[in-house]
Amino acid sequence: MFFDKKNYEKKTFKNGIRYIYVPAPESRATTVLVLVNAGSEFETKDINGISHFLEHLCFKGTVKRPSSDLIASELDSLGAEYNAFTGNEATGYYAKAANKNFEKILDVVADLYLNPVVDQKEMDKERGVIIEEINMYEDLPMEKVRENLAALLYGDTPAGWSVAGTKENIEKISRDDVLSYRKRHYVAGKTVVVVSGGIKNPERLVEEKFASLDGGEIIKKVETKESQDKPMIKLQNKETDQTHIIFGIRAFSLFDERRYTLSVLADILGGSMSSRLFNKVREEMGAAYYIRAGVELSSDVGILTVSSGIDKNRLYEISSAIIGELKRMATEKVSDEELSKAKEHLSGKLVLQLETSDELAGFYGSDELICGSERTPDEIIANYQKVTTDDILQLAKDLMKNEKLNFSAIGQFGPETEEKLAEIIRL
């Protein structure tokens, strides 16, 4: 039922807000998700981190609910799940609760998005919270290494900056900065409201709640520029029990039809516990607990990644093994059995992912926000099924090139490490 295109509705309200309704009649819960096309890639260097800062401040108080405690208490009393998130191109606010409480969570989420007071005292307190969040990620090398990879790939540009920003910026961003940023970006034309779950179409209620939002100018992000002519390496020395590594191979944007082939390729490479890399590095070599391949695509760029936390004494050996598997993808056709398994694995994961109202909301909302259109799950699965072994081999040949290859690691390294890795990190 989730996958029936007739069961999905979309409308643009008079002020320009895009509204999506995804019914799931058997669900006992409903999710309200508001997405705005604003994130770290819409920032300038002096205010890098402001999108994430604003996300925090929306929960610190509104005109109707002037404190964070009132917001949290009301949502908690409804048994709701709620949160917000900020990325490179989007910020989102959501709440999920039993169907009977839909109107109440709609009122809260709309209030958070439309009416934050951005109190100066609360803002000054929240600086410390965000700085500790930055410190937390500094102590999570599995996450930090990905941030380092982005900096390596895109340099001193919005795509290469941290979503959380720098501590120095968080200390100096002013209330006027936040209000100005919000006025420019939190506009109807950049906003998508999604309702998904077990209630009947609440279009009228949603339109009423968001009618006050102005249309506004649609400000786009600066297009990301890429430049590379040889493999690049970025190492960060840190005392850790493991060495955390990530390979990043430049690919293409999410508008490229080869995205489905890339997903199948990544799944064969490292998308499951029976994938090539899992078998090689964990099962055969016994050198890592986690190793995975993934795809990260945005509106203008994208990468194929391979990441792992490895035995710190086996960096060269494991890096060489991964490079070997990457080369193999570009020189040998995958088997029909591997191809079939990857297609079914990706299709099955998608079906399971969309069992809940919040995942349904995120699925349809993110496609609409970034692409301006939606794909049904059935359409995605059909595109997976079209991928051939020839498609995968050709794509691998296109991607597995030295001028697309990047490597980042966090661990304890000697003065000779980068030079030795440069001999290994080659395709």
BELMO-V989877 format. One record per residue. N is the residue number from 1. SS is DSSP state (h for helix, s for strand, l for the rest). Layout:
# BELMO-V989877
n: {N | N}
ss: {SS | SS}
This chain:
# BELMO-V989877
n: {1 | 2 | 3 | 4 | 5 | 6 | 7 | 8 | 9 | 10 | 11 | 12 | 13 | 14 | 15 | 16 | 17 | 18 | 19 | 20 | 21 | 22 | 23 | 24 | 25 | 26 | 27 | 28 | 29 | 30 | 31 | 32 | 33 | 34 | 35 | 36 | 37 | 38 | 39 | 40 | 41 | 42 | 43 | 44 | 45 | 46 | 47 | 48 | 49 | 50 | 51 | 52 | 53 | 54 | 55 | 56 | 57 | 58 | 59 | 60 | 61 | 62 | 63 | 64 | 65 | 66 | 67 | 68 | 69 | 70 | 71 | 72 | 73 | 74 | 75 | 76 | 77 | 78 | 79 | 80 | 81 | 82 | 83 | 84 | 85 | 86 | 87 | 88 | 89 | 90 | 91 | 92 | 93 | 94 | 95 | 96 | 97 | 98 | 99 | 100 | 101 | 102 | 103 | 104 | 105 | 106 | 107 | 108 | 109 | 110 | 111 | 112 | 113 | 114 | 115 | 116 | 117 | 118 | 119 | 120 | 121 | 122 | 123 | 124 | 125 | 126 | 127 | 128 | 129 | 130 | 131 | 132 | 133 | 134 | 135 | 136 | 137 | 138 | 139 | 140 | 141 | 142 | 143 | 144 | 145 | 146 | 147 | 148 | 149 | 150 | 151 | 152 | 153 | 154 | 155 | 156 | 157 | 158 | 159 | 160 | 161 | 162 | 163 | 164 | 165 | 166 | 167 | 168 | 169 | 170 | 171 | 172 | 173 | 174 | 175 | 176 | 177 | 178 | 179 | 180 | 181 | 182 | 183 | 184 | 185 | 186 | 187 | 188 | 189 | 190 | 191 | 192 | 193 | 194 | 195 | 196 | 197 | 198 | 199 | 200 | 201 | 202 | 203 | 204 | 205 | 206 | 207 | 208 | 209 | 210 | 211 | 212 | 213 | 214 | 215 | 216 | 217 | 218 | 219 | 220 | 221 | 222 | 223 | 224 | 225 | 226 | 227 | 228 | 229 | 230 | 231 | 232 | 233 | 234 | 235 | 236 | 237 | 238 | 239 | 240 | 241 | 242 | 243 | 244 | 245 | 246 | 247 | 248 | 249 | 250 | 251 | 252 | 253 | 254 | 255 | 256 | 257 | 258 | 259 | 260 | 261 | 262 | 263 | 264 | 265 | 266 | 267 | 268 | 269 | 270 | 271 | 272 | 273 | 274 | 275 | 276 | 277 | 278 | 279 | 280 | 281 | 282 | 283 | 284 | 285 | 286 | 287 | 288 | 289 | 290 | 291 | 292 | 293 | 294 | 295 | 296 | 297 | 298 | 299 | 300 | 301 | 302 | 303 | 304 | 305 | 306 | 307 | 308 | 309 | 310 | 311 | 312 | 313 | 314 | 315 | 316 | 317 | 318 | 319 | 320 | 321 | 322 | 323 | 324 | 325 | 326 | 327 | 328 | 329 | 330 | 331 | 332 | 333 | 334 | 335 | 336 | 337 | 338 | 339 | 340 | 341 | 342 | 343 | 344 | 345 | 346 | 347 | 348 | 349 | 350 | 351 | 352 | 353 | 354 | 355 | 356 | 357 | 358 | 359 | 360 | 361 | 362 | 363 | 364 | 365 | 366 | 367 | 368 | 369 | 370 | 371 | 372 | 373 | 374 | 375 | 376 | 377 | 378 | 379 | 380 | 381 | 382 | 383 | 384 | 385 | 386 | 387 | 388 | 389 | 390 | 391 | 392 | 393 | 394 | 395 | 396 | 397 | 398 | 399 | 400 | 401 | 402 | 403 | 404 | 405 | 406 | 407 | 408 | 409 | 410 | 411 | 412 | 413 | 414 | 415 | 416 | 417 | 418 | 419 | 420 | 421 | 422 | 423 | 424 | 425 | 426 | 427}
ss: {l | l | l | l | h | h | h | s | s | s | s | s | l | l | l | l | l | s | s | s | s | s | s | l | l | l | l | l | s | s | s | s | s | s | s | s | l | l | l | h | h | h | l | l | h | h | h | l | l | h | h | h | h | h | h | h | h | h | l | l | l | s | l | l | l | l | l | h | h | h | h | h | h | h | h | h | h | l | l | l | s | s | s | s | s | s | l | l | l | l | s | s | s | s | s | s | s | s | h | h | h | h | h | h | h | h | h | h | h | h | h | h | h | h | l | s | l | l | l | h | h | h | h | h | h | h | h | h | h | h | h | h | h | h | h | h | h | h | l | l | h | h | h | h | h | h | h | h | h | h | h | h | h | h | l | l | l | h | h | h | l | l | l | l | l | l | h | h | h | h | h | h | l | l | h | h | h | h | h | h | h | h | h | h | h | l | l | h | h | h | s | s | s | s | s | s | s | l | l | l | l | l | h | h | h | h | h | h | h | l | l | l | l | l | l | l | l | l | l | l | l | l | l | l | l | l | l | l | l | l | l | s | s | s | s | s | s | l | l | l | l | s | s | s | s | s | s | s | s | s | l | l | l | l | l | l | l | l | h | h | h | h | h | h | h | h | h | h | h | h | l | l | l | l | l | h | h | h | h | h | h | h | h | h | l | l | l | s | s | s | s | s | s | s | s | s | s | l | l | l | l | s | s | s | s | s | s | s | s | s | s | h | h | h | h | h | h | h | h | h | h | h | h | h | h | h | h | h | h | h | h | l | l | l | l | h | h | h | h | h | h | h | h | h | h | h | h | h | h | h | h | h | h | l | l | l | h | h | h | h | h | h | h | h | h | h | h | h | h | h | h | l | l | l | l | l | h | h | h | h | h | h | h | h | h | h | l | l | h | h | h | h | h | h | h | h | h | h | h | l | l | h | h | h | s | s | s | s | s | s | s | l | l | l | l | l | h | h | h | h | h | h | h | h | l | l | l}
